[in-house]
């Protein structure tokens, strides 16, 4: 399979299917020819500002046609996109933009009444060592655009669109293209760097595997472009010349209507959200057009979710992937019972990829059926953790395989069965979150000696739940702790409750003493049940 550049994916789509809708959003469509033209104009405009090959450009934007065009524009320039989640606030934006050394930041003032300017104003300008300019997304009628932000000049995105289209493609198979931010086992995120080759070839293989080239195929985008799922979804549609239905921010209530209106055939979503959508529908089988559904969720899958899918006539597969090896590296077959299909795991979608499992204590490879750490190899792997030699030294085996930090086991037929994150990562609102990041924030409160955070199922989905140990004579204020998290972290990371404990449940072994997170989860569930009983009285 030939390897091209990522801008080449869009250019090929514009040449072979110029009138086909690339994006369907808010009642309007953008053809592949129009999207390619806009991306080329943005590339020229960005270059005129002095940006170019090797630069990092941070995109802090919702899913809009301009965001899609900017992504391809940065790739065409030979520069690297740094994805920044619109849910991130000052501390997180400062860390990502500062440590990646991004030269430019693109944001949308006033989007959804979020005061992005105020968020930026809370950042220490000195922390953004490489930032030289800010670009305001005003293509869709942004309100007042400031003349400067953080002491840097602000340029209008609409002015960049007036430039002449860039003909050259400065990307290449080994040229860095994308940085994903991924929570690790410490509070500081790691930056996963991918080249054009890994993303482009993966797009070709997954889109073919899913038969997205069918003339009636329509893909629905539920994930933000800043993450591996959303970004890979972007490339899949371009590779297949398939229309993609987008929302600036995913809205489950509106999503159901859009699926029906546009006869969506391909959907990637979390099982939790899909179940909520089905619960809001009057029809028993509201989405008959769906042919392929990938539903990420808790492992093992909840029986109630499976039953909801069965009632709705939805066959939902799961998959395996991560930022370091891309979403959908392994896919479940579609000829197995739904109860099995909903487990994470699968077979490598690329025959050149490999999956194996290693015993963490002995260092030996595990035979089928024996759990261990999942290791992966192949063309979908990242180049490296950007600017992080220590993390890179830990990530790779001597023979070049990537240690995933995931727990799984192999079947006799070579299928991976995903079990969990080894370090108990939390999946909150569809995003993987390190509990250490939330714990570090709680421990900044003067009276907190130690914090532990787990996840818990609530009536509103999976939420973080915190436990804290107080310092001697310290006062406990649960609401103050939650408010602290809301000020400094994305909303989905904020604990639904914080409870003080006098002692921790410990597991003592010959080598270590560990806090029993399973026991903490039981405590959290007991607190939730008690709260519900009190509310009912």
C-alpha positions in Angstrom: 0.0 0.0 0.0 1.7 3.3 -1.1 2.5 5.8 1.5 1.5 9.4 0.8 1.3 12.6 3.0 -1.7 13.5 5.0 -2.3 16.6 2.9 -2.1 14.2 -0.1 -5.1 12.3 1.3 -7.2 15.4 1.0 -5.8 16.5 -2.3 -6.6 13.0 -3.8 -10.1 13.2 -2.5 -10.6 16.7 -3.9 -9.3 15.5 -7.3 -11.3 12.3 -7.5 -14.5 13.4 -5.7 -14.5 17.2 -5.8 -18.3 17.7 -5.3 -18.7 15.0 -2.6 -19.5 16.6 0.8 -16.4 16.3 3.0 -18.2 17.9 6.0 -21.9 18.3 6.9 -22.3 20.7 9.8 -25.1 23.0 11.0 -27.2 22.6 7.9 -24.3 23.4 5.5 -21.9 21.2 3.6 -18.3 21.7 2.6 -17.1 19.7 -0.5 -13.8 18.0 -0.7 -12.7 20.5 -3.3 -13.7 23.4 -1.1 -12.0 21.9 2.0 -8.8 21.3 0.1 -8.8 24.8 -1.3 -9.4 26.4 2.1 -6.6 24.3 3.6 -4.2 25.4 0.9 -5.1 29.1 1.5 -4.6 28.7 5.2 -1.2 27.1 4.6 -0.1 30.1 2.5 -1.5 32.5 5.1 0.3 30.8 8.0 3.5 30.7 6.0 3.2 34.5 5.4 3.2 34.9 9.2 6.6 33.2 9.3 5.5 29.8 10.3 6.8 26.8 8.4 8.5 23.4 8.4 9.3 22.0 11.8 7.2 24.5 13.7 4.5 23.4 16.2 1.1 25.1 15.9 -1.4 24.6 18.7 -5.1 24.3 17.7 -7.4 25.0 20.6 -10.7 24.8 18.7 -14.0 22.9 18.5 -14.8 20.7 15.5 -15.5 23.2 12.7 -14.7 23.2 9.0 -12.0 25.7 9.7 -10.4 23.4 12.2 -10.4 20.6 9.7 -8.9 22.9 7.1 -6.3 24.2 9.5 -5.2 20.7 10.4 -4.5 19.8 6.7 -2.9 23.2 6.2 -0.4 22.6 9.0 0.4 19.2 7.6 0.9 20.7 4.1 3.4 23.2 5.5 5.5 20.4 7.0 4.6 21.7 10.5 3.1 19.8 13.4 -0.3 20.1 14.9 -0.5 20.3 18.7 -4.1 19.3 19.7 -5.6 21.2 22.7 -8.9 20.2 24.1 -11.4 23.1 24.3 -12.4 21.7 27.8 -8.9 22.5 29.1 -8.4 25.5 31.3 -5.5 27.8 32.1 -3.2 25.3 33.9 -3.6 22.7 31.2 -3.2 25.1 28.2 -0.2 26.7 29.8 1.5 23.3 30.3 0.7 22.0 26.8 1.6 25.1 24.8 4.6 25.9 27.0 6.2 22.5 27.0 5.6 21.7 23.4 7.2 25.1 22.4 4.3 25.9 20.0 5.0 29.1 18.0 1.4 29.8 17.4 -1.9 29.2 19.1 -5.3 29.3 17.3 -8.4 29.8 19.4 -12.0 31.0 19.0 -12.9 34.0 21.2 -16.3 33.6 22.8 -17.2 30.2 21.5 -20.3 28.8 23.3 -20.0 31.8 25.7 -16.7 30.3 27.1 -14.4 33.1 28.0 -11.2 31.8 26.3 -9.6 35.2 26.6 -10.0 35.1 30.4 -8.5 31.6 30.5 -5.5 32.8 28.5 -5.2 35.8 30.7 -4.7 33.6 33.7 -1.6 32.1 32.1 1.9 33.3 33.0 3.2 34.7 29.7 6.7 33.7 30.6 5.6 30.0 30.7 4.9 30.0 27.0 8.5 30.1 26.0 8.0 29.5 22.3 4.7 31.3 21.6 5.1 34.2 19.2 1.6 34.8 18.0 -2.1 34.0 18.5 -4.6 33.5 15.8 -8.3 34.2 16.4 -10.9 31.9 14.7 -13.3 34.6 13.3 -14.4 32.7 10.2 -17.8 32.0 11.7 -18.4 35.4 13.1 -16.5 35.5 16.3 -17.2 38.6 18.5 -14.6 41.2 19.3 -11.1 40.0 18.5 -8.4 41.4 20.8 -5.4 43.1 19.3 -3.1 41.1 21.6 -3.2 38.2 24.0 -0.5 37.4 26.5 1.6 40.2 25.0 1.5 38.5 21.6 -0.1 39.9 18.5 -3.4 38.4 17.4 -4.1 37.7 13.7 -7.5 37.0 12.2 -8.1 33.6 10.6 -10.4 35.1 8.0 -7.4 37.1 6.7 -5.4 33.9 6.2 -8.3 32.5 4.0 -7.7 35.3 1.5 -4.3 34.1 0.6 -3.5 32.2 -2.6 -3.7 28.4 -2.4 -0.4 26.7 -1.6 0.6 24.2 -4.4 3.5 22.6 -2.7 3.3 19.8 -0.1 6.1 20.0 2.4 5.0 16.9 4.4 6.7 13.5 4.1 6.5 10.0 5.4 8.9 10.7 8.3 7.9 14.3 8.9 6.3 15.0 12.3 2.6 15.7 11.8 0.7 15.5 15.1 1.1 15.7 18.8 -1.5 14.1 21.1 -1.5 14.9 24.8 -1.9 11.8 26.9 -2.1 11.4 30.7 0.6 9.2 32.0 1.3 7.8 35.5 2.3 11.2 36.8 0.5 14.5 36.7 2.5 15.8 33.8 1.0 14.7 30.4 3.3 13.2 27.8 3.3 14.4 24.2 2.8 11.6 21.6 4.5 12.5 18.3 3.3 10.9 15.1 4.6 11.2 11.5 2.6 11.4 8.3 3.3 7.7 7.5 1.7 6.2 10.5 -1.5 8.2 10.2 -1.8 8.0 6.4 -1.3 4.2 6.1 -3.6 3.6 9.1 -6.3 5.7 7.5 -6.1 3.6 4.3 -6.3 0.3 6.1 -9.0 1.1 8.6 -11.3 2.8 6.1 -10.9 -0.2 3.7 -11.6 -2.6 6.6 -14.8 -0.8 7.5 -15.8 -0.5 3.8 -16.1 3.2 4.0 -15.7 3.6 0.3 -19.3 2.4 -0.3 -21.2 5.1 -2.2 -23.8 5.5 0.6 -21.3 5.6 3.5 -21.7 8.5 5.9 -19.5 8.8 9.0 -20.5 10.6 12.2 -17.8 12.4 14.2 -18.4 12.3 17.9 -14.8 12.9 19.1 -12.8 16.2 19.3 -9.9 16.5 16.8 -7.4 17.0 19.6 -7.4 13.3 20.4 -6.4 10.1 18.6 -10.0 9.0 18.0 -11.2 12.2 16.5 -8.0 12.8 14.5 -8.0 9.3 13.1 -11.7 9.7 12.2 -10.8 12.8 10.2 -8.2 10.9 8.1 -10.5 7.9 7.6 -13.1 9.9 5.8 -10.5 11.7 3.7 -9.0 8.3 2.6 -12.4 6.9 1.7 -13.9 10.2 0.2 -16.8 9.7 2.7 -19.0 12.6 4.0 -18.4 13.3 7.7 -21.2 14.7 9.9 -19.7 17.0 12.5 -20.9 19.1 15.5 -18.8 21.9 16.9 -19.2 20.2 20.2 -20.8 16.8 20.4 -24.5 17.0 21.5 -26.1 13.6 22.1 -29.6 14.9 21.8 -29.0 16.5 18.4 -26.8 13.6 17.3 -29.7 11.1 17.2 -31.6 13.4 14.8 -28.5 13.9 12.6 -27.9 10.2 12.4 -31.5 9.7 11.1 -31.5 12.8 8.8 -28.2 12.0 7.1 -28.6 8.2 7.2 -25.3 7.7 9.0 -23.7 4.3 8.4 -20.5 4.5 10.5 -20.5 5.7 14.2 -17.7 5.6 16.8 -19.0 6.5 20.3 -18.8 5.5 23.9 -21.3 2.9 25.0 -22.5 5.1 27.8 -23.5 7.9 25.5 -25.1 5.6 22.9 -27.3 4.1 25.6 -28.4 7.5 26.8 -29.3 8.4 23.2 -31.3 5.2 22.8 -33.2 6.0 26.0 -34.3 9.3 24.6 -35.8 7.8 21.4 -39.4 6.8 21.1 -38.8 4.1 18.4 -37.4 0.8 19.4 -34.9 0.7 16.5 -34.3 4.4 15.8 -31.1 4.2 13.8 -31.6 1.6 11.0 -29.0 3.1 8.7 -26.1 2.2 11.0 -23.9 -0.6 9.6 -20.8 -0.2 11.8 -20.7 0.9 15.4 -17.6 1.0 17.5 -18.6 1.6 21.1 -15.8 2.2 23.6 -16.7 1.5 27.2 -16.0 0.0 30.5 -14.4 -3.4 30.6 -16.0 -5.8 31.2 -19.1 -4.4 29.3 -22.2 -3.7 31.4 -25.0 -6.2 30.7 -27.5 -3.4 30.7 -25.6 -1.7 27.8 -25.6 -5.0 25.8 -29.3 -5.4 26.4 -30.0 -1.8 25.2 -28.1 -2.4 22.0 -29.8 -5.7 21.3 -33.2 -4.1 21.7 -32.2 -1.4 19.3 -30.8 -3.8 16.7 -27.3 -2.3 17.1 -24.3 -4.6 16.8 -21.6 -2.7 18.6 -17.9 -3.7 18.3 -15.1 -2.6 20.5 -11.4 -2.2 19.5 -8.0 -1.6 21.0 -5.8 1.4 20.5 -4.1 4.4 22.3 -2.4 7.6 21.3 0.9 5.9 21.0 -0.3 3.3 18.4 -3.4 5.1 17.2 -7.1 4.4 17.7 -8.3 1.1 16.1 -4.9 -0.6 16.0 -6.8 -3.8 16.7 -10.4 -4.5 15.7 -12.9 -7.1 16.8 -14.4 -9.4 14.1 -18.0 -8.9 13.2 -19.0 -12.5 13.3 -19.0 -13.1 17.1 -21.8 -12.7 19.6 -22.4 -9.1 20.8 -21.4 -10.0 24.4 -17.9 -10.9 23.1 -17.7 -8.1 20.5 -18.2 -5.5 23.1 -14.9 -6.4 24.9 -11.9 -4.3 24.1 -9.2 -6.0 22.0 -9.2 -7.6 18.6 -6.8 -8.6 15.8 -4.3 -6.1 14.3 -5.9 -4.2 11.4 -2.4 -4.0 9.7 -0.7 -7.4 9.0 2.6 -5.7 9.7 1.6 -4.9 13.3 2.2 -7.2 16.2 0.7 -7.7 19.6 2.1 -9.8 22.5 1.7 -10.0 26.3 4.5 -10.0 28.8 4.6 -11.1 32.4 5.7 -8.0 34.4 7.3 -10.0 37.2 9.3 -12.7 35.2 9.8 -10.7 32.0 8.7 -13.8 30.0 6.1 -13.6 27.2 2.7 -14.9 28.4 1.1 -17.9 26.8 -2.5 -17.6 25.6 -5.0 -17.0 28.5 -2.4 -15.6 30.9 -2.7 -11.8 31.6 0.3 -9.5 31.3 1.3 -6.1 29.9 0.4 -5.6 26.3 3.2 -4.8 23.9 2.7 -3.7 20.3 4.8 -3.1 17.2 4.3 -2.0 13.6 3.7 0.9 11.3 1.1 2.7 13.5 3.5 3.4 16.3 4.5 7.0 17.3 7.9 8.4 16.5 8.5 9.1 20.2 7.3 11.0 23.3 8.3 14.5 22.2 11.1 16.1 24.3 10.9 13.3 26.9 14.0 11.0 26.8 13.1 9.5 30.2 9.7 8.4 29.0 11.1 7.1 25.8 13.6 5.0 27.6 10.8 3.4 29.6 8.4 3.0 26.7 10.4 0.7 24.3 11.7 -2.8 24.7 15.1 -3.8 23.6 13.7 -5.3 20.4 11.7 -2.2 19.5 8.2 -3.0 20.8 6.1 -0.4 22.7 5.1 -1.1 26.3 1.5 0.1 26.5 0.8 0.0 30.2 -2.4 -1.9 29.5 -3.3 -5.3 30.9 -4.5 -8.0 28.5 -4.2 -11.6 27.4 -4.0 -13.4 24.0 -6.3 -16.1 22.8 -5.1 -19.1 20.9 -6.3 -17.6 17.7 -4.2 -14.5 18.1 -7.0 -12.2 19.3 -6.1 -9.7 22.0 -8.5 -9.5 25.0 -8.1 -6.1 26.7 -8.6 -6.2 30.4 -7.7 -2.8 31.9 -5.1 -0.1 32.4 -2.3 -1.4 34.6 -2.2 1.9 36.5 -6.0 2.2 36.7 -6.4 5.1 34.3 -9.9 6.7 34.4 -12.1 7.0 31.4 -14.1 10.2 32.0 -16.4 11.6 29.3 -14.6 9.5 26.8 -11.1 10.7 27.7 -8.4 8.8 29.5 -7.4 10.7 32.6 -4.6 9.8 35.0 -5.9 9.7 38.6 -2.5 11.2 39.6 -3.3 14.4 37.8 -6.5 14.9 39.9 -4.7 13.7 43.0 -1.9 16.2 42.6 -4.5 19.0 42.4 -6.2 17.9 45.6 -2.9 17.6 47.4 -2.1 21.3 46.7 -4.7 22.2 49.2 -2.8 23.0 52.4 -4.6 20.6 54.7 -4.4 17.6 52.5 -1.7 15.0 53.2 -2.6 12.4 50.5 -5.2 12.0 47.9 -6.5 9.0 45.9 -9.0 9.2 43.0 -11.0 6.3 41.4 -13.9 6.3 39.0 -17.5 5.4 39.8 -20.6 4.8 37.8 -23.3 7.4 38.6 -26.7 8.3 37.1 -24.8 10.8 34.9 -22.1 8.4 33.7 -18.6 7.6 34.9 -17.2 10.3 37.3 -14.1 10.8 39.4 -14.5 10.2 43.1 -11.8 11.4 45.5 -10.5 10.3 48.9 -8.2 12.4 51.0 -6.1 12.0 54.2 -6.0 15.2 56.3 -2.9 16.6 57.9 -3.0 16.9 61.7 -5.6 19.5 62.9 -6.6 20.3 59.4 -10.2 21.2 58.6 -12.1 19.3 55.8 -14.1 21.3 53.3 -15.4 19.0 50.5 -16.9 21.8 48.4 -13.7 23.9 48.5 -11.7 20.9 47.2 -14.2 20.4 44.4 -14.2 24.1 43.6 -10.4 24.0 43.4 -10.5 21.2 40.8 -13.1 23.1 38.8 -10.9 26.2 38.7 -7.8 24.3 37.5 -9.0 21.2 35.6 -11.4 20.4 32.8 -14.9 19.9 34.2 -14.9 16.2 33.3 -11.9 15.6 35.6 -13.6 17.1 38.7 -14.6 14.6 41.4 -18.3 14.3 42.0 -17.4 13.8 45.7 -14.4 14.1 47.9 -14.4 12.1 51.2 -12.0 12.2 54.1 -10.5 9.0 55.4 -8.6 8.2 58.6 -6.8 5.2 57.2 -6.2 3.6 53.8 -7.1 0.1 52.8 -3.7 -1.5 52.2 -2.4 -4.6 50.4 0.9 -5.7 51.9 3.2 -8.0 49.8 6.8 -9.0 50.3 7.9 -6.2 48.0 5.4 -3.4 48.2 2.6 -1.8 50.2 -0.2 -0.6 47.9 -3.6 1.1 48.5 -6.4 -1.2 47.4 -8.2 0.8 44.7 -10.8 -1.9 44.4 -11.7 -1.3 48.1 -11.8 2.5 47.5 -14.3 1.9 44.7 -16.4 -0.2 47.1 -16.3 2.7 49.6 -17.3 5.2 47.0 -20.2 3.1 45.9 -21.3 2.8 49.5 -21.2 6.6 49.9 -23.2 7.0 46.8 -25.8 4.5 47.9 -26.0 6.2 51.3 -26.5 9.6 49.7 -29.3 8.3 47.5 -31.1 6.7 50.5 -30.8 10.0 52.4 -32.2 12.0 49.5 -35.1 9.6 49.2 -36.1 10.0 52.9 
